[in-house]
């Protein structure tokens, strides 16, 4: 399982929608700051980008795909 700095794997699986949105926005801001400071291809920027990808994928899996399934019924 992918580990997000400061967030346990158990916490990421039990998050409610608003918690996940807040984490996504926080990680996005952190990524922007790190990329400006260290460069977009720095190892830390890549790690933050991967963590953001994980959060976005989790949001999509939990909330977007469910919405599409309901809409198609």
Secondary structure, DSSP 4 states (H G I P E B T S, - for coil): ---BTTB-HHHHHS--HHHHHHHHHHHHHHHHHHHHHH-TTSHHHHHHHHHHHHHHHHHIIIIIHHHHHHHH-
